[in-house]
Amino acid sequence: MSTRIYTKEVMEHFRNPHNFGKIKNPDGIGRVGNIICGDVMYIYIKVGRNNKKREIIKDIKFETFGCVAALATSSVITDLAQGKTLDQAMMIGKSRITKSLGGLPPIKLHCSVLAVDALSEAIYDYLSKNKKQIPGDLKLKHDRIQKELNIIEKRYQEYTNLEKEILNNVPKNKKKK
Ligand code: FES
């Protein structure tokens, strides 16, 4: 893989991702899909309190089924969010992620949005499950992300149906090859 496309920070996170995996009994799960490429990312969080009794991200892990940039951005967002209050974590944006990675190729900038969305969704999931107040902009973001996930799932279903149809129409002797 060419390191000329990506910075050394991106390649380092890609080769040795931080906080990769699942959390047992997470307090919140964020699942998002990228409308452009169809890649999928999960972020799991455990919520605790700091010494000022404010809710913080006590533990965070991720699983990403996507490209080099998606893996690096999810790894870096877990580093940035760890120990932060929920409000601070919600403010981590794509420019902060890209800066921490020393930049991303313009064609890969949408991958950093996926990481931001996954973290927002994990926080949304925690707040809604615990019947806590959800900030208006987080709710709007959640609605947009769900809409995009539905589009991806619909496209995937259409593709699977089309593939089945093609396979059913292949003459039997060709199927064997
Ligand atoms: Fe799909 Fe990067 S190309 S997330």
Backbone and ligand atoms as CSV (ligand in chain L), in Angstrom:
chain,resi,resn,atom,element,x,y,z
A,1,MET,N,N,0.847,-1.206,0.000
A,1,MET,CA,C,0.000,0.000,0.000
A,1,MET,C,C,0.882,1.256,0.000
A,2,SER,N,N,0.566,2.188,-0.843
A,2,SER,CA,C,1.428,3.356,-0.949
A,2,SER,C,C,1.237,4.301,0.225
A,3,THR,N,N,2.350,4.680,0.869
A,3,THR,CA,C,2.259,5.637,1.966
A,3,THR,C,C,2.266,7.061,1.419
A,4,ARG,N,N,2.419,7.191,0.059
A,4,ARG,CA,C,2.427,8.534,-0.517
A,4,ARG,C,C,1.030,9.152,-0.489
A,5,ILE,N,N,0.011,8.314,-0.478
A,5,ILE,CA,C,-1.361,8.823,-0.446
A,5,ILE,C,C,-1.683,9.320,0.957
A,6,TYR,N,N,-1.217,8.579,1.957
A,6,TYR,CA,C,-1.570,8.873,3.344
A,6,TYR,C,C,-0.368,9.362,4.144
A,7,THR,N,N,-0.650,10.144,5.186
A,7,THR,CA,C,0.422,10.625,6.072
A,7,THR,C,C,0.926,9.458,6.934
A,8,LYS,N,N,2.056,9.676,7.596
A,8,LYS,CA,C,2.582,8.594,8.437
A,8,LYS,C,C,1.657,8.362,9.634
A,9,GLU,N,N,0.952,9.399,10.105
A,9,GLU,CA,C,0.016,9.236,11.235
A,9,GLU,C,C,-1.145,8.309,10.826
A,10,VAL,N,N,-1.661,8.508,9.597
A,10,VAL,CA,C,-2.756,7.657,9.111
A,10,VAL,C,C,-2.278,6.210,9.047
A,11,MET,N,N,-1.090,6.005,8.464
A,11,MET,CA,C,-0.585,4.647,8.305
A,11,MET,C,C,-0.324,3.979,9.649
A,12,GLU,N,N,0.139,4.778,10.619
A,12,GLU,CA,C,0.405,4.245,11.954
A,12,GLU,C,C,-0.901,3.769,12.606
A,13,HIS,N,N,-1.969,4.581,12.513
A,13,HIS,CA,C,-3.273,4.176,13.081
A,13,HIS,C,C,-3.853,2.984,12.321
A,14,PHE,N,N,-3.604,2.943,11.007
A,14,PHE,CA,C,-4.119,1.841,10.200
A,14,PHE,C,C,-3.425,0.523,10.586
A,15,ARG,N,N,-2.095,0.610,10.766
A,15,ARG,CA,C,-1.345,-0.615,11.087
A,15,ARG,C,C,-1.556,-1.055,12.523
A,16,ASN,N,N,-1.670,-0.093,13.432
A,16,ASN,CA,C,-1.853,-0.413,14.860
A,16,ASN,C,C,-3.039,0.369,15.411
A,17,PRO,N,N,-4.256,-0.007,15.025
A,17,PRO,CA,C,-5.411,0.779,15.478
A,17,PRO,C,C,-5.561,0.764,17.000
A,18,HIS,N,N,-5.924,1.920,17.553
A,18,HIS,CA,C,-6.111,2.031,19.004
A,18,HIS,C,C,-7.570,1.717,19.335
A,19,ASN,N,N,-7.801,0.999,20.401
A,19,ASN,CA,C,-9.161,0.721,20.917
A,19,ASN,C,C,-10.046,-0.026,19.923
A,20,PHE,N,N,-9.439,-0.938,19.177
A,20,PHE,CA,C,-10.234,-1.724,18.225
A,20,PHE,C,C,-10.945,-2.859,18.965
A,21,GLY,N,N,-12.209,-3.070,18.670
A,21,GLY,CA,C,-12.955,-4.188,19.270
A,21,GLY,C,C,-14.282,-3.731,19.846
A,22,LYS,N,N,-14.860,-4.611,20.680
A,22,LYS,CA,C,-16.185,-4.336,21.262
A,22,LYS,C,C,-16.050,-4.116,22.763
A,23,ILE,N,N,-17.026,-3.446,23.359
A,23,ILE,CA,C,-17.096,-3.344,24.824
A,23,ILE,C,C,-18.231,-4.259,25.263
A,24,LYS,N,N,-17.983,-5.032,26.305
A,24,LYS,CA,C,-19.031,-5.899,26.835
A,24,LYS,C,C,-20.059,-5.011,27.538
A,25,ASN,N,N,-21.322,-5.228,27.272
A,25,ASN,CA,C,-22.416,-4.418,27.845
A,25,ASN,C,C,-22.168,-2.908,27.729
A,26,PRO,N,N,-22.052,-2.402,26.513
A,26,PRO,CA,C,-21.800,-0.961,26.365
A,26,PRO,C,C,-23.010,-0.137,26.811
A,27,ASP,N,N,-22.756,1.119,27.198
A,27,ASP,CA,C,-23.877,2.015,27.556
A,27,ASP,C,C,-24.485,2.629,26.292
A,28,GLY,N,N,-23.690,2.714,25.237
A,28,GLY,CA,C,-24.198,3.271,23.977
A,28,GLY,C,C,-23.484,2.646,22.799
A,29,ILE,N,N,-24.244,2.429,21.702
A,29,ILE,CA,C,-23.647,1.907,20.459
A,29,ILE,C,C,-24.012,2.847,19.319
A,30,GLY,N,N,-23.024,3.207,18.530
A,30,GLY,CA,C,-23.289,4.013,17.337
A,30,GLY,C,C,-22.997,3.168,16.114
A,31,ARG,N,N,-23.983,3.019,15.247
A,31,ARG,CA,C,-23.772,2.251,14.002
A,31,ARG,C,C,-24.075,3.184,12.846
A,32,VAL,N,N,-23.115,3.361,11.968
A,32,VAL,CA,C,-23.340,4.268,10.836
A,32,VAL,C,C,-22.838,3.650,9.532
A,33,GLY,N,N,-23.408,4.128,8.434
A,33,GLY,CA,C,-22.980,3.664,7.119
A,33,GLY,C,C,-22.691,4.880,6.262
A,34,ASN,N,N,-21.706,4.739,5.372
A,34,ASN,CA,C,-21.364,5.865,4.514
A,34,ASN,C,C,-22.140,5.796,3.209
A,35,ILE,N,N,-22.892,6.850,2.937
A,35,ILE,CA,C,-23.770,6.887,1.770
A,35,ILE,C,C,-22.988,6.816,0.456
A,36,ILE,N,N,-21.719,7.259,0.487
A,36,ILE,CA,C,-20.926,7.284,-0.750
A,36,ILE,C,C,-20.377,5.892,-1.075
A,37,CYS,N,N,-19.800,5.229,-0.056
A,37,CYS,CA,C,-19.099,3.967,-0.357
A,37,CYS,C,C,-19.759,2.743,0.249
A,38,GLY,N,N,-20.717,2.944,1.181
A,38,GLY,CA,C,-21.398,1.801,1.795
A,38,GLY,C,C,-20.632,1.186,2.961
A,39,ASP,N,N,-19.480,1.765,3.349
A,39,ASP,CA,C,-18.713,1.224,4.477
A,39,ASP,C,C,-19.471,1.429,5.791
A,40,VAL,N,N,-19.171,0.552,6.770
A,40,VAL,CA,C,-19.923,0.580,8.031
A,40,VAL,C,C,-18.965,0.686,9.219
A,41,MET,N,N,-19.400,1.429,10.242
A,41,MET,CA,C,-18.574,1.622,11.432
A,41,MET,C,C,-19.439,1.541,12.684
A,42,TYR,N,N,-18.875,0.928,13.728
A,42,TYR,CA,C,-19.545,0.855,15.033
A,42,TYR,C,C,-18.653,1.508,16.082
A,43,ILE,N,N,-19.260,2.293,16.989
A,43,ILE,CA,C,-18.525,2.789,18.158
A,43,ILE,C,C,-19.305,2.385,19.397
A,44,TYR,N,N,-18.572,1.843,20.365
A,44,TYR,CA,C,-19.172,1.396,21.633
A,44,TYR,C,C,-18.630,2.288,22.752
A,45,ILE,N,N,-19.520,2.747,23.652
A,45,ILE,CA,C,-19.029,3.576,24.769
A,45,ILE,C,C,-19.533,3.074,26.129
A,46,LYS,N,N,-18.711,3.335,27.136
A,46,LYS,CA,C,-19.094,3.155,28.533
A,46,LYS,C,C,-19.054,4.556,29.135
A,47,VAL,N,N,-20.087,4.913,29.868
A,47,VAL,CA,C,-20.145,6.266,30.439
A,47,VAL,C,C,-19.900,6.190,31.947
A,48,GLY,N,N,-19.058,7.106,32.439
A,48,GLY,CA,C,-18.804,7.187,33.888
A,48,GLY,C,C,-18.903,8.637,34.321
A,49,ARG,N,N,-18.356,8.966,35.485
A,49,ARG,CA,C,-18.380,10.365,35.944
A,49,ARG,C,C,-16.972,10.785,36.349
A,50,ASN,N,N,-16.651,12.074,36.120
A,50,ASN,CA,C,-15.349,12.573,36.564
A,50,ASN,C,C,-15.476,13.097,37.996
A,51,ASN,N,N,-14.402,13.666,38.529
A,51,ASN,CA,C,-14.469,14.104,39.938
A,51,ASN,C,C,-15.378,15.310,40.154
A,52,LYS,N,N,-15.828,15.920,39.031
A,52,LYS,CA,C,-16.822,17.014,39.182
A,52,LYS,C,C,-18.234,16.472,38.980
A,53,LYS,N,N,-18.329,15.134,38.941
A,53,LYS,CA,C,-19.616,14.418,38.773
A,53,LYS,C,C,-20.235,14.617,37.392
A,54,ARG,N,N,-19.430,15.030,36.439
A,54,ARG,CA,C,-19.962,15.179,35.074
A,54,ARG,C,C,-19.772,13.878,34.318
A,55,GLU,N,N,-20.728,13.572,33.435
A,55,GLU,CA,C,-20.648,12.321,32.684
A,55,GLU,C,C,-19.528,12.384,31.649
A,56,ILE,N,N,-18.734,11.339,31.644
A,56,ILE,CA,C,-17.605,11.284,30.701
A,56,ILE,C,C,-17.604,9.953,29.947
A,57,ILE,N,N,-16.847,9.927,28.837
A,57,ILE,CA,C,-16.629,8.667,28.111
A,57,ILE,C,C,-15.525,7.925,28.877
A,58,LYS,N,N,-15.940,6.904,29.613
A,58,LYS,CA,C,-14.981,6.177,30.459
A,58,LYS,C,C,-14.198,5.162,29.632
A,59,ASP,N,N,-14.895,4.573,28.655
A,59,ASP,CA,C,-14.226,3.606,27.785
A,59,ASP,C,C,-14.859,3.711,26.393
A,60,ILE,N,N,-14.074,3.439,25.379
A,60,ILE,CA,C,-14.582,3.549,23.997
A,60,ILE,C,C,-13.827,2.573,23.102
A,61,LYS,N,N,-14.569,1.892,22.242
A,61,LYS,CA,C,-13.942,0.981,21.272
A,61,LYS,C,C,-14.672,1.111,19.932
A,62,PHE,N,N,-14.057,0.587,18.885
A,62,PHE,CA,C,-14.698,0.679,17.577
A,62,PHE,C,C,-14.469,-0.574,16.744
A,63,GLU,N,N,-15.364,-0.760,15.780
A,63,GLU,CA,C,-15.181,-1.765,14.720
A,63,GLU,C,C,-15.503,-1.055,13.415
A,64,THR,N,N,-14.613,-1.192,12.450
A,64,THR,CA,C,-14.827,-0.523,11.163
A,64,THR,C,C,-14.662,-1.499,10.020
A,65,PHE,N,N,-15.638,-1.496,9.131
A,65,PHE,CA,C,-15.559,-2.322,7.928
A,65,PHE,C,C,-15.457,-1.342,6.773
A,66,GLY,N,N,-14.231,-0.896,6.532
A,66,GLY,CA,C,-14.079,0.144,5.524
A,66,GLY,C,C,-12.630,0.325,5.118
A,67,CYS,N,N,-12.345,1.513,4.601
A,67,CYS,CA,C,-11.043,1.781,4.000
A,67,CYS,C,C,-9.981,2.159,5.037
A,68,VAL,N,N,-8.766,2.398,4.555
A,68,VAL,CA,C,-7.637,2.798,5.419
A,68,VAL,C,C,-7.996,4.052,6.209
A,69,ALA,N,N,-8.560,5.042,5.524
A,69,ALA,CA,C,-8.886,6.310,6.181
A,69,ALA,C,C,-9.984,6.127,7.229
A,70,ALA,N,N,-10.948,5.266,6.939
A,70,ALA,CA,C,-12.039,5.032,7.899
A,70,ALA,C,C,-11.477,4.383,9.159
A,71,LEU,N,N,-10.558,3.454,8.976
A,71,LEU,CA,C,-9.970,2.782,10.130
A,71,LEU,C,C,-9.136,3.773,10.960
A,72,ALA,N,N,-8.334,4.584,10.276
A,72,ALA,CA,C,-7.489,5.546,10.988
A,72,ALA,C,C,-8.328,6.608,11.693
A,73,THR,N,N,-9.408,7.077,11.041
A,73,THR,CA,C,-10.224,8.123,11.672
A,73,THR,C,C,-10.983,7.569,12.879
A,74,SER,N,N,-11.424,6.305,12.788
A,74,SER,CA,C,-12.131,5.761,13.949
A,74,SER,C,C,-11.160,5.523,15.094
A,75,SER,N,N,-9.940,5.090,14.771
A,75,SER,CA,C,-8.936,4.886,15.819
A,75,SER,C,C,-8.630,6.219,16.511
A,76,VAL,N,N,-8.447,7.263,15.724
A,76,VAL,CA,C,-8.062,8.548,16.313
A,76,VAL,C,C,-9.217,9.183,17.105
A,77,ILE,N,N,-10.452,8.974,16.656
A,77,ILE,CA,C,-11.568,9.588,17.397
A,77,ILE,C,C,-11.730,8.919,18.771
A,78,THR,N,N,-11.379,7.640,18.870
A,78,THR,CA,C,-11.480,6.996,20.191
A,78,THR,C,C,-10.433,7.600,21.138
A,79,ASP,N,N,-9.244,7.925,20.616
A,79,ASP,CA,C,-8.221,8.581,21.447
A,79,ASP,C,C,-8.704,9.957,21.891
A,80,LEU,N,N,-9.303,10.695,20.943
A,80,LEU,CA,C,-9.728,12.069,21.250
A,80,LEU,C,C,-10.894,12.098,22.237
A,81,ALA,N,N,-11.773,11.087,22.185
A,81,ALA,CA,C,-12.995,11.114,23.015
A,81,ALA,C,C,-12.785,10.525,24.412
A,82,GLN,N,N,-11.801,9.639,24.533
A,82,GLN,CA,C,-11.555,8.959,25.810
A,82,GLN,C,C,-11.381,9.980,26.953
A,83,GLY,N,N,-12.187,9.840,28.021
A,83,GLY,CA,C,-12.068,10.713,29.203
A,83,GLY,C,C,-12.758,12.058,29.066
A,84,LYS,N,N,-13.291,12.368,27.885
A,84,LYS,CA,C,-13.949,13.667,27.676
A,84,LYS,C,C,-15.382,13.623,28.229
A,85,THR,N,N,-15.910,14.808,28.594
A,85,THR,CA,C,-17.328,14.868,28.975
A,85,THR,C,C,-18.138,14.625,27.696
A,86,LEU,N,N,-19.407,14.262,27.867
A,86,LEU,CA,C,-20.231,13.986,26.678
A,86,LEU,C,C,-20.319,15.232,25.796
A,87,ASP,N,N,-20.430,16.413,26.435
A,87,ASP,CA,C,-20.502,17.661,25.649
A,87,ASP,C,C,-19.231,17.872,24.836
A,88,GLN,N,N,-18.091,17.633,25.481
A,88,GLN,CA,C,-16.812,17.815,24.756
A,88,GLN,C,C,-16.697,16.807,23.617
A,89,ALA,N,N,-17.120,15.578,23.881
A,89,ALA,CA,C,-17.015,14.531,22.853
A,89,ALA,C,C,-17.892,14.874,21.648
A,90,MET,N,N,-19.070,15.459,21.929
A,90,MET,CA,C,-19.980,15.808,20.820
A,90,MET,C,C,-19.406,16.920,19.942
A,91,MET,N,N,-18.444,17.662,20.506
A,91,MET,CA,C,-17.882,18.783,19.733
A,91,MET,C,C,-16.681,18.380,18.864
A,92,ILE,N,N,-16.267,17.119,18.969
A,92,ILE,CA,C,-15.140,16.681,18.119
A,92,ILE,C,C,-15.637,16.606,16.673
A,93,GLY,N,N,-15.024,17.408,15.814
A,93,GLY,CA,C,-15.490,17.461,14.427
A,93,GLY,C,C,-14.471,16.850,13.474
A,94,LYS,N,N,-14.853,16.793,12.213
A,94,LYS,CA,C,-13.961,16.156,11.224
A,94,LYS,C,C,-12.635,16.905,11.060
A,95,SER,N,N,-12.640,18.255,11.265
A,95,SER,CA,C,-11.379,18.979,11.074
A,95,SER,C,C,-10.389,18.624,12.189
A,96,ARG,N,N,-10.917,18.377,13.393
A,96,ARG,CA,C,-10.041,17.975,14.509
A,96,ARG,C,C,-9.402,16.609,14.210
A,97,ILE,N,N,-10.209,15.727,13.648
A,97,ILE,CA,C,-9.699,14.389,13.330
A,97,ILE,C,C,-8.638,14.465,12.237
A,98,THR,N,N,-8.968,15.210,11.186
A,98,THR,CA,C,-8.024,15.306,10.055
A,98,THR,C,C,-6.713,15.945,10.518
A,99,LYS,N,N,-6.830,16.954,11.404
A,99,LYS,CA,C,-5.622,17.622,11.908
A,99,LYS,C,C,-4.765,16.624,12.695
A,100,SER,N,N,-5.417,15.819,13.538
A,100,SER,CA,C,-4.674,14.834,14.343
A,100,SER,C,C,-3.979,13.805,13.461
A,101,LEU,N,N,-4.511,13.603,12.253
A,101,LEU,CA,C,-3.913,12.605,11.352
A,101,LEU,C,C,-2.922,13.249,10.368
A,102,GLY,N,N,-2.675,14.541,10.548
A,102,GLY,CA,C,-1.750,15.238,9.646
A,102,GLY,C,C,-2.324,15.403,8.253
A,103,GLY,N,N,-3.666,15.320,8.139
A,103,GLY,CA,C,-4.347,15.525,6.849
A,103,GLY,C,C,-4.834,14.218,6.241
A,104,LEU,N,N,-5.815,14.369,5.323
A,104,LEU,CA,C,-6.351,13.225,4.569
A,104,LEU,C,C,-6.463,13.657,3.119
A,105,PRO,N,N,-6.336,12.728,2.163
A,105,PRO,CA,C,-6.555,13.118,0.761
A,105,PRO,C,C,-8.000,13.630,0.612
A,106,PRO,N,N,-8.224,14.686,-0.194
A,106,PRO,CA,C,-9.574,15.256,-0.315
A,106,PRO,C,C,-10.649,14.209,-0.609
A,107,ILE,N,N,-10.302,13.205,-1.408
A,107,ILE,CA,C,-11.285,12.178,-1.778
A,107,ILE,C,C,-11.672,11.304,-0.577
A,108,LYS,N,N,-10.883,11.384,0.501
A,108,LYS,CA,C,-11.119,10.555,1.689
A,108,LYS,C,C,-11.695,11.361,2.855
A,109,LEU,N,N,-12.014,12.623,2.636
A,109,LEU,CA,C,-12.518,13.439,3.751
A,109,LEU,C,C,-13.845,12.919,4.295
A,110,HIS,N,N,-14.665,12.316,3.406
A,110,HIS,CA,C,-15.963,11.811,3.878
A,110,HIS,C,C,-15.803,10.691,4.903
A,111,CYS,N,N,-14.642,10.026,4.904
A,111,CYS,CA,C,-14.405,8.931,5.854
A,111,CYS,C,C,-14.339,9.464,7.284
A,112,SER,N,N,-13.833,10.714,7.439
A,112,SER,CA,C,-13.748,11.274,8.793
A,112,SER,C,C,-15.134,11.624,9.324
A,113,VAL,N,N,-16.084,11.899,8.410
A,113,VAL,CA,C,-17.469,12.192,8.818
A,113,VAL,C,C,-18.090,10.947,9.444
A,114,LEU,N,N,-17.714,9.795,8.910
A,114,LEU,CA,C,-18.256,8.531,9.413
A,114,LEU,C,C,-17.904,8.353,10.897
A,115,ALA,N,N,-16.655,8.663,11.258
A,115,ALA,CA,C,-16.217,8.517,12.655
A,115,ALA,C,C,-16.977,9.490,13.565
A,116,VAL,N,N,-17.137,10.723,13.104
A,116,VAL,CA,C,-17.859,11.733,13.900
A,116,VAL,C,C,-19.305,11.289,14.100
A,117,ASP,N,N,-19.909,10.786,13.036
A,117,ASP,CA,C,-21.309,10.332,13.113
A,117,ASP,C,C,-21.452,9.133,14.052
A,118,ALA,N,N,-20.487,8.213,13.998
A,118,ALA,CA,C,-20.579,7.012,14.846
A,118,ALA,C,C,-20.514,7.391,16.322
A,119,LEU,N,N,-19.645,8.337,16.659
A,119,LEU,CA,C,-19.550,8.775,18.062
A,119,LEU,C,C,-20.844,9.482,18.487
A,120,SER,N,N,-21.365,10.348,17.626
A,120,SER,CA,C,-22.629,11.046,17.940
A,120,SER,C,C,-23.745,10.047,18.185
A,121,GLU,N,N,-23.787,9.018,17.346
A,121,GLU,CA,C,-24.840,8.011,17.485
A,121,GLU,C,C,-24.702,7.205,18.781
A,122,ALA,N,N,-23.474,6.928,19.189
A,122,ALA,CA,C,-23.263,6.195,20.451
A,122,ALA,C,C,-23.761,7.055,21.623
A,123,ILE,N,N,-23.483,8.365,21.574
A,123,ILE,CA,C,-23.939,9.267,22.647
A,123,ILE,C,C,-25.467,9.384,22.598
A,124,TYR,N,N,-26.009,9.503,21.390
A,124,TYR,CA,C,-27.474,9.575,21.232
A,124,TYR,C,C,-28.124,8.324,21.829
A,125,ASP,N,N,-27.551,7.168,21.518
A,125,ASP,CA,C,-28.083,5.897,22.001
A,125,ASP,C,C,-28.071,5.874,23.542
A,126,TYR,N,N,-26.967,6.320,24.130
A,126,TYR,CA,C,-26.871,6.345,25.599
A,126,TYR,C,C,-27.940,7.280,26.184
A,127,LEU,N,N,-28.041,8.490,25.637
A,127,LEU,CA,C,-28.999,9.472,26.182
A,127,LEU,C,C,-30.434,8.976,26.031
A,128,SER,N,N,-30.766,8.432,24.853
A,128,SER,CA,C,-32.163,8.020,24.647
A,128,SER,C,C,-32.512,6.790,25.490
A,129,LYS,N,N,-31.580,5.841,25.615
A,129,LYS,CA,C,-31.858,4.646,26.425
A,129,LYS,C,C,-32.071,5.005,27.890
A,130,ASN,N,N,-31.395,6.061,28.328
A,130,ASN,CA,C,-31.492,6.460,29.736
A,130,ASN,C,C,-32.481,7.611,29.941
A,131,LYS,N,N,-33.291,7.868,28.913
A,131,LYS,CA,C,-34.335,8.900,28.954
A,131,LYS,C,C,-33.783,10.256,29.419
A,132,LYS,N,N,-32.593,10.591,28.918
A,132,LYS,CA,C,-31.983,11.882,29.247
A,132,LYS,C,C,-32.283,12.874,28.138
A,133,GLN,N,N,-32.125,14.135,28.463
A,133,GLN,CA,C,-32.422,15.170,27.472
A,133,GLN,C,C,-31.443,15.090,26.283
A,134,ILE,N,N,-32.001,15.160,25.071
A,134,ILE,CA,C,-31.161,15.072,23.870
A,134,ILE,C,C,-31.066,16.451,23.228
A,135,PRO,N,N,-29.851,16.992,23.088
A,135,PRO,CA,C,-29.728,18.311,22.449
A,135,PRO,C,C,-30.337,18.293,21.033
A,136,GLY,N,N,-30.946,19.414,20.635
A,136,GLY,CA,C,-31.638,19.508,19.344
A,136,GLY,C,C,-30.758,19.154,18.161
A,137,ASP,N,N,-29.488,19.632,18.181
A,137,ASP,CA,C,-28.637,19.360,17.012
A,137,ASP,C,C,-28.234,17.883,16.945
A,138,LEU,N,N,-28.144,17.230,18.120
A,138,LEU,CA,C,-27.828,15.797,18.117
A,138,LEU,C,C,-29.000,15.006,17.540
A,139,LYS,N,N,-30.216,15.441,17.870
A,139,LYS,CA,C,-31.421,14.770,17.360
A,139,LYS,C,C,-31.485,14.918,15.824
A,140,LEU,N,N,-31.199,16.138,15.345
A,140,LEU,CA,C,-31.221,16.384,13.890
A,140,LEU,C,C,-30.197,15.503,13.176
A,141,LYS,N,N,-28.998,15.418,13.783
A,141,LYS,CA,C,-27.933,14.600,13.209
A,141,LYS,C,C,-28.378,13.131,13.164
A,142,HIS,N,N,-28.971,12.664,14.261
A,142,HIS,CA,C,-29.447,11.281,14.341
A,142,HIS,C,C,-30.452,10.998,13.218
A,143,ASP,N,N,-31.394,11.919,13.001
A,143,ASP,CA,C,-32.407,11.716,11.952
A,143,ASP,C,C,-31.748,11.593,10.578
A,144,ARG,N,N,-30.741,12.449,10.330
A,144,ARG,CA,C,-30.046,12.411,9.040
A,144,ARG,C,C,-29.292,11.084,8.871
A,145,ILE,N,N,-28.616,10.640,9.930
A,145,ILE,CA,C,-27.829,9.403,9.863
A,145,ILE,C,C,-28.748,8.195,9.617
A,146,GLN,N,N,-29.894,8.161,10.307
A,146,GLN,CA,C,-30.832,7.043,10.140
A,146,GLN,C,C,-31.376,6.999,8.714
A,147,LYS,N,N,-31.661,8.177,8.182
A,147,LYS,CA,C,-32.165,8.269,6.803
A,147,LYS,C,C,-31.128,7.680,5.837
A,148,GLU,N,N,-29.853,8.032,6.063
A,148,GLU,CA,C,-28.788,7.535,5.188
A,148,GLU,C,C,-28.624,6.022,5.318
A,149,LEU,N,N,-28.729,5.530,6.559
A,149,LEU,CA,C,-28.618,4.069,6.775
A,149,LEU,C,C,-29.726,3.333,6.036
A,150,ASN,N,N,-30.935,3.899,6.078
A,150,ASN,CA,C,-32.069,3.275,5.372
A,150,ASN,C,C,-31.805,3.221,3.873
A,151,ILE,N,N,-31.236,4.301,3.331
A,151,ILE,CA,C,-30.936,4.337,1.884
A,151,ILE,C,C,-29.921,3.245,1.542
A,152,ILE,N,N,-28.863,3.115,2.382
A,152,ILE,CA,C,-27.821,2.114,2.129
A,152,ILE,C,C,-28.431,0.712,2.166
A,153,GLU,N,N,-29.279,0.468,3.206
A,153,GLU,CA,C,-29.877,-0.865,3.328
A,153,GLU,C,C,-30.785,-1.184,2.144
A,154,LYS,N,N,-31.522,-0.178,1.674
A,154,LYS,CA,C,-32.418,-0.356,0.523
A,154,LYS,C,C,-31.586,-0.689,-0.721
A,155,ARG,N,N,-30.490,0.079,-0.903
A,155,ARG,CA,C,-29.618,-0.155,-2.069
A,155,ARG,C,C,-29.043,-1.565,-2.013
A,156,TYR,N,N,-28.615,-1.980,-0.819
A,156,TYR,CA,C,-28.019,-3.299,-0.643
A,156,TYR,C,C,-29.035,-4.383,-0.981
A,157,GLN,N,N,-30.282,-4.179,-0.524
A,157,GLN,CA,C,-31.355,-5.135,-0.786
A,157,GLN,C,C,-31.620,-5.237,-2.281
A,158,GLU,N,N,-31.653,-4.072,-2.944
A,158,GLU,CA,C,-31.899,-4.053,-4.398
A,158,GLU,C,C,-30.787,-4.809,-5.131
A,159,TYR,N,N,-29.557,-4.568,-4.677
A,159,TYR,CA,C,-28.397,-5.222,-5.293
A,159,TYR,C,C,-28.476,-6.739,-5.106
A,160,THR,N,N,-28.828,-7.167,-3.867
A,160,THR,CA,C,-28.923,-8.606,-3.578
A,160,THR,C,C,-30.018,-9.241,-4.434
A,161,ASN,N,N,-31.157,-8.568,-4.566
A,161,ASN,CA,C,-32.251,-9.107,-5.382
A,161,ASN,C,C,-31.839,-9.247,-6.839
A,162,LEU,N,N,-31.144,-8.214,-7.325
A,162,LEU,CA,C,-30.693,-8.216,-8.714
A,162,LEU,C,C,-29.724,-9.368,-8.955
A,163,GLU,N,N,-28.835,-9.569,-7.998
A,163,GLU,CA,C,-27.842,-10.633,-8.120
A,163,GLU,C,C,-28.540,-12.004,-8.154
A,164,LYS,N,N,-29.555,-12.170,-7.286
A,164,LYS,CA,C,-30.312,-13.431,-7.250
A,164,LYS,C,C,-30.977,-13.678,-8.599
A,165,GLU,N,N,-31.585,-12.604,-9.133
A,165,GLU,CA,C,-32.281,-12.696,-10.411
A,165,GLU,C,C,-31.303,-13.127,-11.512
A,166,ILE,N,N,-30.110,-12.512,-11.526
A,166,ILE,CA,C,-29.106,-12.847,-12.544
A,166,ILE,C,C,-28.717,-14.322,-12.411
A,167,LEU,N,N,-28.452,-14.757,-11.174
A,167,LEU,CA,C,-28.036,-16.150,-10.946
A,167,LEU,C,C,-29.123,-17.132,-11.361
A,168,ASN,N,N,-30.397,-16.780,-11.100
A,168,ASN,CA,C,-31.505,-17.660,-11.468
A,168,ASN,C,C,-31.665,-17.798,-12.972
A,169,ASN,N,N,-31.176,-16.785,-13.711
A,169,ASN,CA,C,-31.327,-16.813,-15.164
A,169,ASN,C,C,-30.119,-17.397,-15.893
A,170,VAL,N,N,-29.082,-17.768,-15.113
A,170,VAL,CA,C,-27.912,-18.374,-15.756
A,170,VAL,C,C,-28.259,-19.822,-16.097
A,171,PRO,N,N,-28.054,-20.279,-17.385
A,171,PRO,CA,C,-28.340,-21.664,-17.737
A,171,PRO,C,C,-27.568,-22.616,-16.819
A,172,LYS,N,N,-28.223,-23.758,-16.505
A,172,LYS,CA,C,-27.660,-24.693,-15.510
A,172,LYS,C,C,-26.211,-25.102,-15.807
A,173,ASN,N,N,-25.884,-25.455,-17.079
A,173,ASN,CA,C,-24.516,-25.909,-17.375
A,173,ASN,C,C,-23.483,-24.809,-17.140
A,174,LYS,N,N,-23.916,-23.511,-17.236
A,174,LYS,CA,C,-22.957,-22.417,-16.996
A,174,LYS,C,C,-22.765,-22.227,-15.496
A,175,LYS,N,N,-23.818,-22.511,-14.698
A,175,LYS,CA,C,-23.729,-22.356,-13.256
A,175,LYS,C,C,-22.648,-23.241,-12.653
A,176,LYS,N,N,-22.460,-24.438,-13.286
A,176,LYS,CA,C,-21.522,-25.412,-12.740
A,176,LYS,C,C,-20.067,-24.935,-12.861
A,177,LYS,N,N,-19.766,-24.098,-13.850
A,177,LYS,CA,C,-18.370,-23.709,-14.123
A,177,LYS,C,C,-17.766,-22.928,-12.970
L,1,FES,FE1,FE,-15.683,4.236,2.670
L,1,FES,FE2,FE,-13.566,5.556,3.368
L,1,FES,S1,S,-14.059,4.883,1.370
L,1,FES,S2,S,-15.271,5.128,4.557
